[in-house]
Every structure is written in structure tokens, then in C-alpha cells.
């Protein structure tokens, strides 16, 4: 099944205490997110790198997976090697429940 291996990786990093970052807008975040997630909108993630610099694993997610893919790319361009694209809020929530 497409994406199954990614969800296994996602479950593993969540199990190991990954930082969950919702890269949607503050208003979208206020409407509900993943338990324990912080909000850093994709358009400001590069400016807030110091907040996440020393985290072992990072999961980024959004509504459709497009902004989280962009956020992952931005973080990797800034030297992060430990970023997983969780794609959607619902996908991350599902993996969180299964952990």
C-alpha cells in the first residue's frame, strides 16, 4: 500500500518523542490540531529554526501534505536530517493513536 512504510517511520519517530509541528496558519491550528503539537506556520519556519534546532526527531504536518512537504524541504536545506513529513493532521492523529 502506498505510504505504508512512511507511516511506519512516522509511528517510530512519534513513539520516540518526536516534536510535532503543525505548519498550518494560526487560525487553522486554533480550530484543532494534534495533541502535543506546536504551531509554526510554513511561511515563518525558517525564521524560527532556533526553537527546534536541538530536537532529535521532527514531524511536520498540515491539511493536505503540501505545506508539510515544503516545510520538510526548508528544514533539510537548513541542515536538518531528522524531519518526517507526517502529511496531514488526520494521518498524524491516526499514527499517534496506534503508537
N, C-alpha and C positions, 0 to 999 in steps of 0.2 A: 504494500500500500504506500502511496506517495506520502512522504513526510514522516513515516513511522520512525525512521532512525533519528530524525531531528527531534521528535518528541521523546525518545529515549534519552538523548543527550540533555534535553530540556529538563526532564524529570530528575536526572542525575545532578545537574547543577543546582536545581531547586532544593533537592534533598541535602546538598552540601552547603546550604545557606547563601545562595546567590542573592545579590542585590537586584531587586525587581524595579525596573524603571519604566513607567508609563510615559511615552513620548507624545501623547496627545495634548491638546490645549488644556489650560487650567479649567475651563468650563466643562469640557468633556470629562476630565478627571473628577470634578466635583459631582458629576452625575453618577459616579460609581466606578470603581476600579478593582484591582486585585488586592486582597488582604496583604498588608505589609509593603505595598509598592509606594515609591515616591514618584512625584511628577516633575519631570524635566522635559519640557516641550522640545521637539526635534530642532526647532529653529534657534534654540538657546543652548543646546547640549555642548557645543564646542566652548562656549563661554563659561560653562560650569564643570569643566573637566576636573578641577581640583577637588570637587565634592566626592568624586568617585575614583580618584587616582589609585588608591591602595586596596581596592576591593579584589578579592580572589576571582570571583565569577560574577558576571553581569548578564541579566536578561532584559532585553528591550522589547516592548510590545506596543501596539496601537489598536486601531479599529479594524484595519484591513490587512496590515502587514507591510504596506508600502513605506510608511514613515519609520517603522522599526528597521526596515532594511536600510534606509538612508542613515538612520542613527548608528546602526552597526558599522556601516561603511565609514562614517565620520570618526567614530571611536577607533576603528582599526587604522585609519590614516593618521591618528594621533598616538599610535604606538600600543593600543590595547590589543591583546591577543586572546582575551578571555571573555569574549562577548558572544552571546547566543541570541539569535533572533527568535523570540517567542511567538512572533507574528501577531496574533490577535489576543485581546483581553480574554475572550472566551477560551482560547486554546491554553493560555497560561493557567486560567482558573481550573480547567479540566485536569491539567497535569498536576497542579497543586493538590487537588482532591485525591488524586491517585498516588501521591507520594506517601 
